[in-house]
Each structure stands twice: as C-alpha cells, then as structure tokens.
Amino acid sequence: MSSPTKRVAVIGAGVSGLVSIKCCNDEGLGPVCFEQSEEIAGIWNYHDNPREGDGAALYENLVTNTSKNMMCFSDFPFSREAPPYLRHHLVLRYYQQYAEHFGLYKFIKFNTKVLKIKPVANFSQTGQWEVYVKTNGQSERKEVYDAVMCCTGLNSSPYMPEIEGMDLFEGSVLHSNRFRRDSDFREKTVVVVGDAYSAGDVAVETSRCAKQVYISMRDGTFVIRRMGSKAIPIHERTHKRVMKLLPVAVRNYALETLVLSELNHTRMGLKSSKPMYKHRVMINDEIANRIFCGAVECKPVIQQLNKRSVKFVDGTVVDDVDAVICATGYNATFPYLDNDVLAG
C-alpha cells in the first residue's frame, strides 16, 4: 500500500513559488500555492501607481540586469527572438508562459493571504505545520501541511536609512520602490541615495527630466555595462566555465581589471576604496554618460538634511532640493512566521 501524498504549502506565486510548485509536482508531492494577489510572477507585474504594502516594485523603463541566457530556466529557455536584456513586460510574459507550459495555475489559490504558520502540537512526531489563510470575502481557515516553502522573497520591506534632519526636510523623501517614471521629477533637483543597481537606474531615469540629479554613495561603486565587447552580454563573457577554473584571487583580479579598464571610475567620481569583490556593483549602461554631461553628479554620504538643502560629509551643500530618493535596499521579513520558527 503506497503512502499518502505529502502536501506542501508554497507561500507566494512569484518566481521562486512557481519553481517550487513545479519541483514539488515533479517529485510526486502535492503542492498548494497561496498567492495574496490575483497575479503570478510577483514583482514582475508593473503597476502604474504605488500600492499600499508594496515591497520591491518596478519602474516604467526597467530593463533586466542579467542576460536572458543567464536568468532563464534550464528546461524553458527564452525564445531566440528575445533581446539579450529584457524590458519587464517580456519577463512577465515569460513567467506566464512557464506557468502555462507546465500547468502550474491549477495549484495556485489566488487572492489568498497567509496569516500565520506554526508547527502542529505534535510536530516532533509528524513534522507538520498549521497554515492559517484568508481568501478575499471568506473567513479565516486553518489547513495542515507536511511541509512549507516560504517563497515571498527578500525584498518585501523597504529599508529607509535614518538621516539627521529628515523630519525637518520640506521636500519629499521616498524609497525607490515608490519611483515609477522620470516625468514625476521634471525640473526638480533630486538626490538619489545608494550605490547599486536601483540607485544607478533611478539616477539615470530622473536625470532625463530633472533640473539636476546627485547620487550619494558611501564609498563609490563599480559600474558594469550590460554589453561587453563584440556585442556579447557581459554576463556571458564573465561567467564562462574557464573563469571557474581560476583561483578565486586571480578571478577577482581579472574581473576588476576588466571593469576598470572599460571606464575611468576616478574621473567619473565613482572610485571605491575597496576591491570589487568586497563591494556592491552597479550594472548600468548610461550612468557614466549622464555624469559626463553633468546631468548626474556624484556625492559622498549625506550628513544632514535641512528645510530644502542637503549637506554631505565632505562639507558641500546642495540647495533647493525637491526630493531625496533612497535606493537603499530591503529588510528580509516573514510576517507570518514567529521569530522562534525563524531562529530554529
């Protein structure tokens, strides 16, 4: 007599959730996915206006930082016609096609929020979990599962830095997850805080319409362009198998030398005091050009905000600032799990 199918609760129908559903099904398990919205693919759904509770969110002109051959699933490649780097609507369609191709929709319960997950009373014997959920328009209910896969991502809670004088600043202060389009900052003076992907994108985008943009970085950054030599995506150039055969120190040196040889970081005001393998990078094709033409200016860390000015740690001050946009990342949060579960 065969044992009953193990039931697995998958929390979230984003990219990780879709893969988890497929893998569970491939292994003969019984996945049930709970998705609080009416959409799959999580953050790859663009919404013109910020929504309450949004974690990471797309802006209008977002392009992937990773080439299609490096971000596709091995059993479901992008079409040959797709460009090497993709606008967000193409990525969304890809995940929709993935779900359709492997029949994943039937495992997903949409508009259903997971409220709490905790071990059953006899967890030490069964290893099972109680999952409390609520579907729109229905009462809260409890379901029991043999395993739970938390696929709600690490970018669910925006991190906002504490800056002296923030409460006195009369301009707007927002996280980059609220940023959507450059035209919202037409003829404004903007300070972008951050040194990685989103900071570079937001600085470039806002500089198309803004009066002036400043990018505040703690210790510079390393700018990597998407297109490498001979129009080969940079990821496909740097992630060759031969690179994995090199000693780590040699590989790090080779990659940093390549990046610095393609752009003079010192002249651009981007130079970091740290080696690249100890620092964040910024994949961006346009930031250097925007700096070169004066539309974006590099600045160090913000020391304090005043009513309409920003003072930096090097003593320089920018007056008549309209907005500070913090591209400062996210906190990893799982609100449906108790701390003792996470610690265990």
C-alpha positions as CSV (number, residue, x, y, z in Angstrom):
1,M,0.0,0.0,0.0
2,S,1.5,3.3,-1.1
3,S,1.9,6.1,1.4
4,P,-0.3,9.2,1.1
5,T,1.0,12.1,-1.0
6,K,2.9,14.6,1.1
7,R,1.2,18.0,0.9
8,V,3.4,21.1,0.6
9,A,2.2,24.7,1.2
10,V,4.0,27.1,-1.1
11,I,3.7,30.7,0.0
12,G,3.8,33.1,-2.9
13,A,3.4,32.6,-6.7
14,G,6.4,34.7,-7.6
15,V,9.4,33.3,-9.5
16,S,10.5,31.1,-6.5
17,G,7.0,30.0,-5.9
18,L,6.5,28.9,-9.5
19,V,9.7,26.8,-9.5
20,S,8.8,25.3,-6.1
21,I,5.3,24.2,-7.4
22,K,6.9,22.6,-10.4
23,C,9.6,20.8,-8.5
24,C,7.1,19.5,-5.9
25,N,4.9,18.2,-8.6
26,D,7.8,16.6,-10.5
27,E,8.7,14.8,-7.3
28,G,5.2,13.4,-6.7
29,L,4.3,15.8,-3.9
30,G,1.1,17.7,-3.6
31,P,1.8,21.5,-3.8
32,V,-0.8,24.1,-2.9
33,C,0.3,27.6,-3.5
34,F,-1.2,30.6,-1.7
35,E,-0.9,33.9,-3.6
36,Q,-2.3,37.1,-1.9
37,S,-2.8,38.9,-5.2
38,E,-4.6,37.9,-8.4
39,E,-1.3,37.6,-10.4
40,I,1.6,35.3,-10.7
41,A,5.3,36.4,-11.0
42,G,5.3,38.8,-8.0
43,I,7.3,41.9,-8.6
44,W,7.4,41.5,-12.3
45,N,3.9,42.9,-12.5
46,Y,4.1,46.6,-13.2
47,H,1.6,48.9,-11.6
48,D,1.5,52.5,-12.7
49,N,0.9,53.8,-9.2
50,P,2.5,52.5,-5.9
51,R,0.2,50.3,-3.9
52,E,-0.1,50.0,-0.1
53,G,2.2,47.4,1.2
54,D,4.4,47.1,-1.9
55,G,7.8,45.7,-1.4
56,A,10.2,45.8,-4.4
57,A,8.4,47.3,-7.3
58,L,9.1,48.0,-11.0
59,Y,9.6,51.4,-12.6
60,E,8.3,52.2,-16.0
61,N,11.5,51.7,-18.0
62,L,13.2,48.8,-16.1
63,V,15.5,46.5,-18.0
64,T,16.9,43.3,-16.6
65,N,20.4,43.4,-15.1
66,T,21.0,39.8,-16.2
67,S,21.0,38.5,-19.7
68,K,18.3,36.1,-20.8
69,N,20.6,33.1,-21.1
70,M,21.7,33.6,-17.5
71,M,18.3,34.1,-16.0
72,C,16.1,31.6,-17.9
73,F,15.1,28.1,-16.5
74,S,17.2,25.3,-18.0
75,D,14.1,23.5,-19.1
76,F,12.4,26.5,-20.6
77,P,14.7,28.9,-22.4
78,F,13.7,32.3,-23.8
79,S,12.9,32.5,-27.4
80,R,15.7,33.2,-29.8
81,E,13.9,36.4,-30.9
82,A,14.1,37.9,-27.4
83,P,16.7,40.5,-26.9
84,P,19.7,39.7,-24.7
85,Y,18.4,42.0,-21.9
86,L,14.7,42.4,-21.5
87,R,12.1,45.0,-20.6
88,H,9.9,44.0,-17.7
89,H,6.8,43.1,-19.7
90,L,8.8,40.5,-21.6
91,V,10.0,38.9,-18.4
92,L,6.4,38.8,-17.0
93,R,5.2,37.1,-20.2
94,Y,8.0,34.6,-19.9
95,Y,6.9,33.6,-16.4
96,Q,3.3,33.4,-17.5
97,Q,4.3,31.1,-20.4
98,Y,6.3,29.0,-18.0
99,A,3.3,28.5,-15.7
100,E,1.1,27.7,-18.7
101,H,3.5,25.3,-20.2
102,F,4.0,23.2,-17.0
103,G,0.4,23.5,-15.9
104,L,1.1,25.4,-12.7
105,Y,-2.0,27.6,-12.4
106,K,-4.2,24.7,-11.1
107,F,-2.1,24.6,-8.0
108,I,-2.4,28.3,-7.1
109,K,-5.1,29.8,-4.8
110,F,-5.2,33.5,-5.7
111,N,-6.4,36.3,-3.5
112,T,-5.4,34.2,-0.5
113,K,-3.2,35.7,2.2
114,V,-1.2,33.6,4.6
115,L,-1.7,35.0,8.1
116,K,0.3,32.7,10.2
117,I,2.3,29.4,10.1
118,K,3.2,27.4,13.2
119,P,4.1,23.8,14.0
120,V,1.3,21.4,15.0
121,A,1.0,20.4,18.6
122,N,2.7,17.0,17.9
123,F,5.3,18.5,15.5
124,S,8.1,16.3,16.8
125,Q,6.2,13.2,15.7
126,T,4.6,14.4,12.5
127,G,6.7,17.3,11.3
128,Q,3.5,19.0,10.1
129,W,2.5,22.7,10.0
130,E,-0.6,24.6,10.6
131,V,-1.2,27.2,7.9
132,Y,-3.8,29.9,8.6
133,V,-5.1,31.6,5.5
134,K,-7.8,34.0,4.4
135,T,-9.3,34.3,0.9
136,N,-10.9,37.6,-0.1
137,G,-14.5,37.6,1.1
138,Q,-14.2,34.4,3.2
139,S,-13.4,33.6,6.8
140,E,-10.0,32.7,8.1
141,R,-9.3,29.0,7.9
142,K,-6.6,26.5,9.0
143,E,-5.0,23.9,6.8
144,V,-2.4,21.3,7.8
145,Y,0.6,20.5,5.5
146,D,3.6,18.2,5.7
147,A,6.0,20.9,4.6
148,V,6.0,24.7,3.9
149,M,8.1,26.5,1.3
150,C,8.3,30.3,2.0
151,C,8.7,32.0,-1.4
152,T,7.7,35.5,-0.5
153,G,11.2,36.9,-1.4
154,L,13.7,39.0,0.5
155,N,12.5,42.4,-0.9
156,S,9.3,42.8,0.9
157,S,10.1,45.5,3.4
158,P,11.8,48.7,2.1
159,Y,14.8,49.8,4.2
160,M,14.9,53.6,4.9
161,P,18.1,55.0,6.4
162,E,17.9,57.4,9.3
163,I,19.3,60.7,8.2
164,E,19.7,63.7,10.5
165,G,17.1,66.4,9.8
166,M,14.8,64.1,7.8
167,D,11.8,65.3,9.8
168,L,12.7,68.9,9.0
169,F,13.1,68.5,5.3
170,E,10.3,70.1,3.3
171,G,10.8,68.2,0.1
172,S,9.7,64.6,-0.5
173,V,11.7,61.6,0.9
174,L,10.8,58.3,-0.7
175,H,12.1,54.8,-1.2
176,S,12.9,53.7,-4.7
177,N,10.1,51.2,-4.6
178,R,7.8,54.3,-5.0
179,F,9.6,55.5,-8.1
180,R,7.8,54.9,-11.4
181,R,8.8,57.4,-14.1
182,D,11.2,60.3,-14.8
183,S,8.4,62.8,-15.7
184,D,7.4,62.9,-12.0
185,F,10.6,64.8,-11.3
186,R,10.5,67.3,-14.2
187,E,12.6,70.4,-13.5
188,K,13.3,69.2,-9.9
189,T,16.6,68.8,-8.0
190,V,16.9,65.3,-6.9
191,V,19.3,63.4,-4.6
192,V,19.5,59.6,-5.0
193,V,21.0,57.6,-2.2
194,G,22.6,54.3,-3.0
195,D,25.4,52.6,-4.9
196,A,23.9,49.6,-6.5
197,Y,21.5,48.6,-9.4
198,S,18.4,50.6,-8.4
199,A,20.4,53.7,-7.4
200,G,22.0,53.9,-10.9
201,D,18.7,53.3,-12.7
202,V,16.8,55.9,-10.7
203,A,19.6,58.5,-11.1
204,V,19.7,57.9,-14.9
205,E,15.9,57.9,-15.3
206,T,15.3,61.0,-13.2
207,S,18.1,62.9,-14.9
208,R,16.2,62.8,-18.2
209,C,13.7,65.3,-16.9
210,A,15.1,66.7,-13.7
211,K,17.0,70.0,-13.4
212,Q,19.8,68.3,-11.6
213,V,20.5,64.9,-10.1
214,Y,23.0,64.0,-7.4
215,I,23.9,60.4,-6.4
216,S,25.1,59.9,-2.9
217,M,27.3,56.9,-2.3
218,R,29.0,55.7,0.8
219,D,32.2,54.6,-1.0
220,G,31.8,54.8,-4.7
221,T,30.8,51.8,-6.8
222,F,31.8,49.6,-9.7
223,V,29.9,50.2,-12.9
224,I,29.4,47.3,-15.2
225,R,27.9,47.7,-18.6
226,R,25.4,45.2,-20.0
227,M,27.0,45.0,-23.4
228,G,30.6,43.6,-23.5
229,S,33.0,43.6,-26.4
230,K,31.7,42.3,-29.7
231,A,28.1,42.9,-28.5
232,I,28.3,39.9,-26.2
233,P,26.3,40.3,-22.9
234,I,28.8,40.9,-20.2
235,H,27.4,38.1,-18.0
236,E,28.1,35.6,-20.8
237,R,31.7,37.0,-21.0
238,T,32.5,36.8,-17.3
239,H,30.6,33.6,-16.4
240,K,32.5,31.3,-18.8
241,R,33.5,27.9,-17.4
242,V,37.2,28.8,-17.7
243,M,36.7,31.5,-15.2
244,K,35.6,28.9,-12.6
245,L,38.9,27.1,-13.1
246,L,41.0,30.1,-12.0
247,P,41.9,30.6,-8.4
248,V,39.4,33.0,-6.7
249,A,42.0,35.7,-6.2
250,V,43.0,35.6,-9.8
251,R,39.4,35.6,-11.0
252,N,38.6,38.6,-8.8
253,Y,41.6,40.5,-10.0
254,A,40.7,39.7,-13.7
255,L,37.1,40.9,-13.3
256,E,38.0,44.1,-11.5
257,T,40.7,44.9,-14.1
258,L,38.2,44.3,-16.9
259,V,35.6,46.6,-15.3
260,L,38.1,49.4,-14.5
261,S,39.7,49.2,-18.0
262,E,36.3,50.0,-19.6
263,L,35.5,53.1,-17.5
264,N,37.7,55.5,-15.7
265,H,36.0,55.4,-12.3
266,T,38.3,58.0,-10.7
267,R,37.5,60.6,-13.4
268,M,33.8,59.8,-13.1
269,G,33.8,60.2,-9.3
270,L,32.8,56.6,-8.9
271,K,36.0,55.2,-7.4
272,S,35.7,52.9,-4.4
273,S,38.5,52.4,-1.8
274,K,37.5,48.7,-1.6
275,P,38.2,45.9,-4.2
276,M,35.3,44.9,-6.3
277,Y,34.7,41.5,-4.6
278,K,34.1,43.4,-1.3
279,H,31.8,46.0,-2.7
280,R,28.4,46.3,-4.5
281,V,28.3,46.8,-8.2
282,M,26.0,48.8,-10.5
283,I,25.0,47.3,-13.8
284,N,24.2,50.3,-15.9
285,D,24.9,51.4,-19.5
286,E,24.2,55.1,-19.1
287,I,25.3,56.4,-15.7
288,A,28.8,57.3,-17.0
289,N,27.3,59.3,-19.9
290,R,24.9,61.1,-17.6
291,I,27.8,62.0,-15.2
292,F,30.0,63.0,-18.2
293,C,27.4,65.5,-19.5
294,G,26.7,66.9,-16.0
295,A,23.2,65.6,-15.6
296,V,24.3,63.5,-12.7
297,E,26.9,64.4,-10.1
298,C,28.5,62.0,-7.6
299,K,28.4,62.9,-3.9
300,P,29.5,61.2,-0.7
301,V,27.2,60.2,2.2
302,I,24.6,62.7,3.4
303,Q,25.4,64.3,6.7
304,Q,22.1,66.0,7.3
305,L,19.0,67.4,5.7
306,N,17.7,71.0,6.3
307,K,14.4,72.5,5.1
308,R,15.4,72.5,1.5
309,S,19.1,71.7,1.4
310,V,21.3,68.6,1.7
311,K,24.7,68.7,3.4
312,F,27.2,66.0,2.6
313,V,30.1,64.7,4.8
314,D,32.7,66.5,2.6
315,G,31.1,69.8,3.6
316,T,29.4,70.6,0.3
317,V,25.8,71.7,0.3
318,V,23.1,71.4,-2.4
319,D,20.3,73.9,-2.0
320,D,16.7,73.9,-3.3
321,V,16.4,70.1,-3.2
322,D,13.0,68.9,-4.1
323,A,13.3,65.1,-3.5
324,V,15.5,62.5,-1.9
325,I,15.1,59.0,-3.3
326,C,16.6,56.2,-1.2
327,A,17.6,53.2,-3.2
328,T,18.8,51.5,-0.1
329,G,17.5,48.0,-0.3
330,Y,15.1,45.9,1.7
331,N,14.7,44.1,5.0
332,A,14.1,40.4,4.9
333,T,10.8,39.8,6.6
334,F,8.4,36.9,7.0
335,P,5.5,38.4,9.0
336,Y,3.6,35.1,9.0
337,L,6.4,33.3,10.9
338,D,7.2,33.7,14.6
339,N,10.8,34.6,15.5
340,D,11.3,31.2,17.3
341,V,10.5,29.4,14.0
342,L,13.0,31.5,12.1
343,A,15.6,31.1,14.7
344,G,15.1,27.3,14.8
